[in-house]
């Protein structure tokens, strides 16, 4: 076997083109564009060109090189989605807030999560941060319900709504804080 030969793997439904030979180890690029390493005795030489395999591997190589070229031609412009993206994310999952919940009951955990939300809102107000995303997860909805109750305490100073579904699904609430122009 030599570089550029097309081979199949014994006992597996994998075929590819030889791209590297180091001693007894041969690296091939498969139809999905992944490099895989096999021992020489695990491969079977495929005589002649396997047109479908060859075309697939060549197409994959072209696509990879095109993508690498596009990476270098990036723009420094800030996309509109990035300009409007939240400036602060707070994950309210209890395991993100405390290292050990062994001595806490559900009531204590919920109160700790809500107090964290209050502290983050106060911090955002003092630092003039306009947007916060609270990640609460879906679950049974208790944390989300209680978080909304807390947010209603700030009526007139902020508004809240479901966060970006594509990024967070149904498990997050975005808060917009009205900041005074002082």
Backbone as JSON, one array per atom type, in Angstrom:
{
  "sequence": "XXXXXXXXXXXXXXXXXXXXXXXXXXXXXXXXXXXXXXXXXXXXXXXXXXXXXXXXXXXXXXXXXXXXXXXXXXXXXXXXXXXXXXXXXXXXXXXXXXXXXXXXXXXXXXXXXXXXXXXXXXXXXXXXXXXXXXXXXXXXXXXXXXXXXXXXXXXXXXXXXXXXXXXXXXXXXXXXXXXXXX",
  "N": [[0.84, -1.18, 0.0], [0.35, 2.28, -0.68], [0.65, 5.89, -0.42], [-2.34, 7.56, -1.3], [-3.67, 5.32, -2.24], [-6.74, 3.45, -2.34], [-8.58, 1.94, 0.21], [-10.23, -0.65, 2.13], [-11.61, -1.43, 5.31], [-11.11, -4.3, 7.21], [-13.69, -6.23, 8.7], [-15.23, -4.0, 9.27], [-17.45, -1.46, 8.1], [-16.02, 0.53, 6.53], [-14.32, 2.65, 4.35], [-11.62, 4.21, 2.6], [-9.13, 6.69, 1.71], [-5.65, 6.38, 1.61], [-3.66, 8.41, 3.57], [-1.47, 8.68, 5.12], [1.44, 6.91, 6.09], [3.03, 5.28, 8.58], [5.37, 3.31, 9.56], [3.9, 0.4, 10.61], [1.46, 1.45, 10.89], [-1.36, 2.88, 9.38], [-2.91, 5.73, 8.15], [-6.11, 6.74, 7.19], [-8.44, 8.69, 5.25], [-11.81, 8.83, 5.67], [-15.13, 8.37, 4.15], [-16.65, 10.28, 5.43], [-14.91, 12.26, 5.92], [-13.23, 12.02, 8.08], [-10.18, 11.34, 9.73], [-8.71, 8.25, 10.26], [-6.92, 5.76, 12.03], [-5.28, 2.73, 11.32], [-3.96, -0.61, 11.67], [-1.7, -2.11, 9.34], [-2.42, -4.76, 8.63], [-5.13, -4.75, 9.0], [-6.35, -3.64, 6.87], [-7.59, -3.67, 3.48], [-6.48, -3.57, 0.24], [-7.96, -1.76, -2.41], [-8.3, -2.44, -5.63], [-7.88, -0.43, -8.59], [-9.73, 2.61, -9.24], [-12.15, 3.58, -6.96], [-14.86, 4.96, -7.91], [-17.09, 6.35, -6.67], [-16.22, 6.52, -4.02], [-13.76, 7.83, -4.36], [-14.61, 10.27, -5.52], [-16.21, 11.25, -3.4], [-14.34, 11.57, -1.32], [-12.56, 13.4, -2.49], [-14.32, 15.57, -2.85], [-14.92, 16.14, -0.19], [-12.41, 16.93, 0.72], [-12.06, 19.26, -0.81], [-14.17, 20.84, 0.19], [-13.4, 21.11, 2.87], [-11.02, 22.58, 2.56], [-12.05, 24.92, 1.42], [-13.64, 25.86, 3.53], [-11.64, 26.39, 5.4], [-10.33, 28.49, 4.14], [-12.36, 30.41, 4.17], [-12.5, 30.92, 6.88], [-10.34, 32.56, 7.35], [-11.05, 34.87, 6.09], [-12.63, 36.58, 7.68], [-14.99, 38.95, 9.0], [-14.73, 41.94, 10.89], [-16.94, 43.13, 11.81], [-19.6, 43.69, 14.11], [-22.23, 41.59, 14.6], [-25.79, 42.13, 14.39], [-27.27, 40.53, 16.13], [-25.36, 39.94, 18.06], [-24.9, 42.45, 19.13], [-27.26, 42.91, 20.47], [-27.26, 40.94, 22.29], [-27.49, 39.35, 25.5], [-26.0, 40.96, 28.31], [-25.31, 39.81, 30.61], [-25.32, 36.68, 32.12], [-26.98, 34.48, 34.26], [-26.84, 31.54, 35.85], [-29.19, 29.78, 37.48], [-29.37, 27.22, 38.42], [-29.12, 25.06, 41.11], [-26.81, 23.5, 41.61], [-24.91, 25.0, 40.35], [-24.61, 27.14, 41.95], [-23.98, 26.45, 44.61], [-21.61, 24.3, 46.2], [-22.32, 22.04, 47.6], [-25.29, 20.48, 48.42], [-26.18, 19.0, 50.46], [-27.07, 19.5, 53.14], [-29.28, 21.06, 52.74], [-32.73, 21.75, 52.37], [-35.49, 21.57, 50.0], [-36.89, 24.02, 50.17], [-34.97, 25.76, 51.28], [-33.04, 25.68, 49.24], [-34.48, 26.82, 47.08], [-35.0, 29.4, 48.11], [-32.36, 30.32, 48.31], [-31.66, 30.4, 45.6], [-33.46, 32.36, 44.66], [-32.67, 34.56, 46.18], [-30.14, 34.9, 45.15], [-30.83, 35.73, 42.57], [-32.05, 38.2, 43.2], [-29.8, 39.58, 44.23], [-28.2, 39.68, 41.92], [-29.75, 41.25, 40.23], [-29.73, 43.67, 41.66], [-26.98, 44.2, 41.53], [-26.71, 44.51, 38.73], [-28.24, 46.81, 38.35], [-26.76, 48.74, 39.81], [-24.37, 48.7, 38.36], [-25.17, 49.51, 35.92], [-26.01, 47.67, 33.97], [-27.94, 46.51, 31.38], [-29.24, 44.17, 30.5], [-30.12, 40.94, 31.6], [-29.88, 37.44, 31.65], [-31.62, 34.96, 33.14], [-31.04, 31.71, 33.82], [-33.05, 29.11, 34.35], [-33.95, 26.62, 33.81], [-36.21, 23.95, 32.77], [-37.82, 21.84, 34.08], [-40.15, 21.35, 36.77], [-41.17, 23.84, 36.88], [-41.27, 25.43, 39.13], [-39.15, 27.1, 40.06], [-39.03, 28.95, 37.94], [-41.59, 30.1, 38.13], [-41.47, 31.27, 40.71], [-39.31, 33.0, 40.31], [-40.41, 34.79, 38.47], [-42.32, 35.92, 40.12], [-40.62, 37.29, 41.89], [-39.47, 39.08, 40.08], [-41.64, 40.65, 39.46], [-41.79, 42.26, 41.67], [-40.2, 44.36, 41.09], [-41.63, 46.06, 39.48], [-42.14, 48.4, 36.9], [-39.49, 49.17, 36.91], [-38.19, 47.33, 35.45], [-38.5, 45.0, 32.71], [-39.57, 41.75, 31.68], [-39.18, 38.67, 29.9], [-39.51, 35.61, 27.95], [-36.39, 34.17, 27.23], [-34.15, 34.02, 24.35], [-35.22, 31.51, 22.32], [-33.86, 29.77, 20.57], [-31.32, 29.7, 21.63], [-31.62, 29.15, 24.41], [-33.85, 27.55, 24.75], [-36.81, 26.69, 26.49], [-35.99, 27.28, 28.99], [-35.13, 29.71, 30.2], [-35.2, 33.14, 31.3], [-35.31, 36.41, 30.14], [-34.26, 39.57, 31.25], [-34.89, 42.98, 31.07], [-33.52, 45.9, 32.13], [-34.6, 49.06, 33.02], [-32.64, 51.8, 32.8], [-31.64, 54.73, 34.51], [-30.69, 57.92, 33.15], [-28.3, 59.1, 34.32]],
  "CA": [[0.0, 0.0, 0.0], [1.09, 3.53, -0.75], [-0.19, 7.09, -0.3], [-3.28, 7.74, -2.39], [-4.43, 4.09, -2.5], [-8.05, 3.32, -1.71], [-8.6, 0.72, 1.0], [-11.38, -0.95, 2.97], [-11.23, -1.96, 6.61], [-11.66, -5.62, 7.51], [-14.64, -6.32, 9.81], [-15.93, -2.72, 9.46], [-17.96, -0.88, 6.86], [-15.28, 1.77, 6.38], [-13.4, 2.71, 3.23], [-11.0, 5.51, 2.54], [-7.91, 6.94, 0.95], [-4.46, 6.39, 2.45], [-3.06, 9.74, 3.61], [-0.23, 8.65, 5.89], [1.94, 5.58, 6.44], [4.14, 5.37, 9.53], [5.65, 1.94, 9.97], [2.79, -0.53, 10.42], [0.21, 2.2, 11.09], [-1.8, 3.6, 8.18], [-4.01, 6.67, 8.39], [-6.95, 6.95, 6.0], [-9.53, 9.65, 5.39], [-12.99, 8.07, 5.26], [-16.15, 9.08, 3.37], [-17.16, 11.41, 6.21], [-13.85, 13.25, 6.06], [-12.49, 11.81, 9.31], [-8.97, 10.55, 9.62], [-8.71, 7.11, 11.16], [-5.65, 5.04, 11.94], [-5.42, 1.27, 11.4], [-2.76, -1.39, 11.4], [-1.64, -2.51, 7.93], [-3.11, -6.02, 8.42], [-6.58, -4.53, 9.13], [-6.82, -2.97, 5.65], [-7.56, -4.42, 2.23], [-6.29, -2.7, -0.91], [-9.04, -1.78, -3.4], [-7.67, -2.17, -6.93], [-8.61, 0.51, -9.44], [-10.34, 3.72, -8.51], [-13.55, 3.45, -6.56], [-15.3, 6.29, -8.34], [-17.91, 7.04, -5.66], [-15.37, 6.8, -2.88], [-12.8, 8.85, -4.75], [-15.31, 11.55, -5.65], [-16.62, 11.71, -2.08], [-13.18, 12.02, -0.56], [-12.07, 14.63, -3.12], [-15.28, 16.63, -2.53], [-14.74, 16.49, 1.22], [-11.16, 17.68, 0.82], [-12.31, 20.6, -1.35], [-15.04, 21.56, 1.12], [-12.6, 21.46, 4.04], [-10.09, 23.66, 2.23], [-12.85, 26.13, 1.24], [-14.01, 26.35, 4.85], [-10.46, 26.96, 6.04], [-10.09, 29.78, 3.52], [-13.39, 31.34, 4.64], [-12.19, 31.29, 8.26], [-9.36, 33.63, 7.34], [-11.66, 36.06, 5.51], [-13.73, 36.98, 8.54], [-15.23, 40.37, 9.13], [-14.68, 42.36, 12.29], [-18.2, 43.78, 12.15], [-20.39, 43.04, 15.14], [-23.55, 41.27, 14.07], [-26.86, 42.73, 15.17], [-27.63, 39.62, 17.23], [-24.36, 40.07, 19.11], [-25.1, 43.74, 19.79], [-28.42, 42.85, 21.34], [-27.16, 39.77, 23.14], [-27.47, 39.69, 26.93], [-24.7, 41.34, 28.83], [-25.06, 39.07, 31.83], [-26.05, 35.42, 32.25], [-26.94, 33.93, 35.61], [-27.4, 30.19, 35.9], [-29.78, 29.6, 38.81], [-29.38, 25.82, 38.85], [-28.53, 25.04, 42.46], [-25.45, 22.95, 41.58], [-24.02, 26.05, 39.86], [-24.51, 28.18, 42.98], [-23.35, 25.91, 45.81], [-20.87, 23.08, 45.92], [-22.91, 20.89, 48.27], [-26.67, 20.75, 48.86], [-26.52, 17.9, 51.36], [-27.78, 19.97, 54.34], [-30.32, 22.02, 52.35], [-33.98, 21.18, 51.86], [-35.96, 22.24, 48.78], [-37.25, 25.39, 50.5], [-33.74, 26.53, 51.43], [-32.42, 25.8, 47.92], [-35.26, 27.78, 46.31], [-34.74, 30.74, 48.66], [-31.0, 30.7, 47.94], [-31.69, 30.74, 44.18], [-34.17, 33.63, 44.51], [-31.83, 35.61, 46.75], [-29.09, 35.11, 44.15], [-31.45, 36.53, 41.5], [-32.19, 39.58, 43.72], [-28.46, 40.19, 44.29], [-27.72, 39.94, 40.56], [-30.51, 42.4, 39.73], [-29.18, 44.86, 42.34], [-25.67, 44.42, 40.94], [-26.9, 45.04, 37.38], [-28.74, 48.19, 38.46], [-25.66, 49.62, 40.22], [-23.35, 48.73, 37.32], [-25.84, 49.98, 34.69], [-26.13, 46.57, 33.02], [-29.35, 46.56, 30.99], [-29.86, 42.88, 30.24], [-29.69, 39.75, 32.34], [-30.63, 36.22, 31.35], [-31.64, 34.0, 34.24], [-31.23, 30.34, 33.33], [-33.7, 28.4, 35.43], [-34.29, 25.27, 33.37], [-37.63, 23.71, 32.56], [-38.27, 21.14, 35.28], [-41.57, 21.45, 37.12], [-41.57, 25.23, 36.72], [-41.37, 26.12, 40.42], [-38.16, 28.17, 40.09], [-39.45, 29.98, 36.98], [-42.75, 30.78, 38.71], [-41.01, 32.11, 41.82], [-38.48, 34.06, 39.74], [-41.33, 35.79, 37.91], [-42.9, 36.61, 41.28], [-39.59, 38.22, 42.35], [-39.3, 40.14, 39.07], [-42.81, 41.55, 39.56], [-41.51, 43.19, 42.77], [-39.48, 45.49, 40.49], [-42.52, 46.59, 38.46], [-41.83, 49.76, 36.47], [-38.05, 49.35, 36.79], [-37.68, 46.35, 34.5], [-39.46, 44.14, 32.03], [-39.0, 40.42, 31.5], [-39.82, 37.85, 28.87], [-38.75, 34.4, 27.67], [-35.13, 34.43, 26.52], [-34.02, 33.48, 23.0], [-35.56, 30.08, 22.31], [-32.82, 29.02, 19.88], [-30.14, 29.57, 22.48], [-31.91, 28.65, 25.75], [-35.07, 26.74, 24.84], [-37.82, 27.27, 27.38], [-35.44, 27.29, 30.34], [-34.48, 30.95, 30.61], [-35.98, 34.38, 31.26], [-34.47, 37.58, 29.92], [-34.72, 40.75, 31.99], [-34.38, 44.27, 30.58], [-33.61, 46.87, 33.23], [-34.66, 50.45, 32.6], [-31.6, 52.53, 33.51], [-31.77, 56.19, 34.46], [-29.61, 58.53, 32.36], [-27.55, 60.0, 35.22]],
  "C": [[0.88, 1.24, 0.0], [0.11, 4.7, -0.61], [-1.08, 7.23, -1.53], [-4.07, 6.5, -2.75], [-5.77, 4.13, -1.77], [-8.12, 1.95, -1.05], [-9.94, 0.57, 1.72], [-10.85, -1.58, 4.25], [-11.89, -3.32, 6.79], [-12.59, -5.52, 8.71], [-15.34, -4.99, 10.13], [-16.4, -2.23, 8.1], [-17.33, 0.5, 6.66], [-14.33, 1.63, 5.2], [-12.78, 4.09, 3.22], [-9.74, 5.53, 1.72], [-6.74, 7.04, 1.92], [-3.83, 7.78, 2.39], [-1.75, 9.77, 4.38], [0.14, 7.2, 6.19], [3.15, 5.79, 7.34], [4.36, 3.96, 10.07], [4.49, 1.03, 9.61], [1.43, 0.17, 10.55], [-0.11, 3.04, 9.85], [-2.99, 4.47, 8.54], [-4.77, 6.86, 7.09], [-7.93, 8.07, 6.31], [-10.77, 8.94, 4.84], [-14.0, 8.95, 4.51], [-16.71, 10.29, 4.1], [-16.11, 12.47, 6.45], [-13.04, 13.11, 7.34], [-11.25, 10.98, 9.05], [-9.02, 9.46, 10.68], [-7.43, 6.33, 10.95], [-5.9, 3.54, 12.16], [-4.06, 0.64, 11.23], [-2.84, -1.9, 9.96], [-2.44, -3.79, 7.67], [-4.63, -5.91, 8.61], [-7.19, -3.95, 7.86], [-6.69, -3.88, 4.45], [-7.47, -3.4, 1.1], [-7.45, -2.87, -1.89], [-8.44, -1.44, -4.76], [-8.54, -1.24, -7.77], [-9.2, 1.61, -8.59], [-11.78, 3.39, -8.19], [-14.17, 4.83, -6.82], [-16.12, 7.02, -7.28], [-17.06, 7.45, -4.46], [-14.39, 7.92, -3.21], [-13.45, 10.22, -4.86], [-15.71, 12.11, -4.3], [-15.45, 12.28, -1.31], [-12.63, 13.32, -1.16], [-13.0, 15.8, -2.8], [-15.12, 17.09, -1.09], [-13.48, 17.32, 1.39], [-11.33, 19.11, 0.31], [-13.13, 21.43, -0.38], [-14.25, 22.01, 2.35], [-11.66, 22.61, 3.72], [-10.84, 24.98, 2.0], [-13.23, 26.72, 2.59], [-12.83, 26.98, 5.56], [-10.13, 28.33, 5.45], [-11.08, 30.81, 4.02], [-13.11, 31.79, 6.07], [-11.25, 32.49, 8.29], [-9.92, 34.93, 6.77], [-12.82, 36.56, 6.36], [-13.82, 38.5, 8.63], [-15.19, 40.75, 10.6], [-15.96, 43.08, 12.71], [-18.92, 42.99, 13.23], [-21.79, 42.82, 14.58], [-24.62, 41.85, 14.97], [-27.28, 41.84, 16.33], [-26.64, 39.76, 18.38], [-24.49, 41.4, 19.85], [-26.23, 43.69, 20.78], [-28.37, 41.66, 22.28], [-27.07, 40.2, 24.61], [-26.07, 40.01, 27.4], [-24.35, 40.53, 30.06], [-25.92, 37.81, 31.84], [-25.88, 34.9, 33.67], [-27.62, 32.57, 35.58], [-27.89, 29.94, 37.32], [-29.9, 28.14, 39.22], [-28.57, 25.72, 40.14], [-27.1, 24.5, 42.45], [-24.44, 23.94, 41.01], [-23.75, 27.11, 40.93], [-23.8, 27.71, 44.25], [-22.65, 24.61, 45.46], [-21.52, 21.85, 46.52], [-24.3, 21.27, 48.79], [-27.13, 19.73, 49.91], [-27.36, 18.36, 52.57], [-28.89, 20.96, 54.01], [-31.57, 21.27, 51.91], [-34.43, 21.99, 50.66], [-36.29, 23.71, 49.02], [-36.01, 26.27, 50.6], [-33.05, 26.73, 50.08], [-33.15, 26.85, 47.08], [-35.01, 29.21, 46.79], [-33.35, 31.22, 48.3], [-30.96, 31.13, 46.47], [-32.36, 32.11, 43.97], [-33.37, 34.79, 45.08], [-30.66, 35.92, 45.81], [-29.63, 36.0, 43.02], [-31.59, 37.99, 41.96], [-30.84, 40.3, 43.76], [-27.96, 40.55, 42.9], [-28.47, 41.13, 39.94], [-29.97, 43.68, 40.36], [-27.81, 45.21, 41.77], [-25.8, 45.06, 39.55], [-27.37, 46.49, 37.41], [-27.59, 49.13, 38.84], [-24.59, 49.75, 39.14], [-23.9, 49.15, 35.96], [-25.83, 48.92, 33.58], [-27.61, 46.46, 32.67], [-30.01, 45.2, 30.83], [-29.24, 41.77, 31.08], [-30.52, 38.59, 31.82], [-30.49, 35.31, 32.56], [-31.96, 32.63, 33.66], [-31.8, 29.54, 34.5], [-34.05, 26.96, 35.07], [-35.8, 25.11, 33.24], [-38.23, 23.04, 33.79], [-39.77, 21.21, 35.5], [-42.06, 22.89, 37.05], [-41.64, 26.02, 38.01], [-40.41, 27.31, 40.45], [-38.57, 29.3, 39.14], [-40.62, 30.78, 37.56], [-42.33, 31.73, 39.82], [-40.12, 33.25, 41.34], [-39.36, 35.16, 39.16], [-41.98, 36.59, 39.04], [-41.9, 37.65, 41.82], [-39.46, 39.38, 41.37], [-40.47, 41.13, 39.11], [-42.65, 42.55, 40.71], [-40.84, 44.46, 42.24], [-40.32, 46.18, 39.41], [-42.23, 48.07, 38.17], [-40.35, 50.01, 36.3], [-37.42, 48.36, 35.81], [-38.83, 45.67, 33.8], [-38.78, 42.8, 31.8], [-39.84, 39.62, 30.52], [-38.97, 36.61, 28.67], [-37.51, 34.77, 26.87], [-35.15, 33.74, 25.15], [-34.2, 31.96, 23.0], [-34.46, 29.26, 21.66], [-31.61, 28.77, 20.77], [-30.45, 28.86, 23.8], [-33.09, 27.69, 25.83], [-36.07, 27.44, 25.73], [-37.28, 27.49, 28.79], [-34.76, 28.56, 30.78], [-35.42, 32.14, 30.46], [-35.01, 35.53, 31.1], [-35.1, 38.78, 30.61], [-34.07, 41.98, 31.37], [-34.6, 45.28, 31.69], [-33.59, 48.27, 32.67], [-33.63, 51.22, 33.45], [-31.85, 54.02, 33.39], [-30.55, 56.77, 33.77], [-28.84, 59.53, 33.22], [-26.1, 59.98, 34.89]]
}
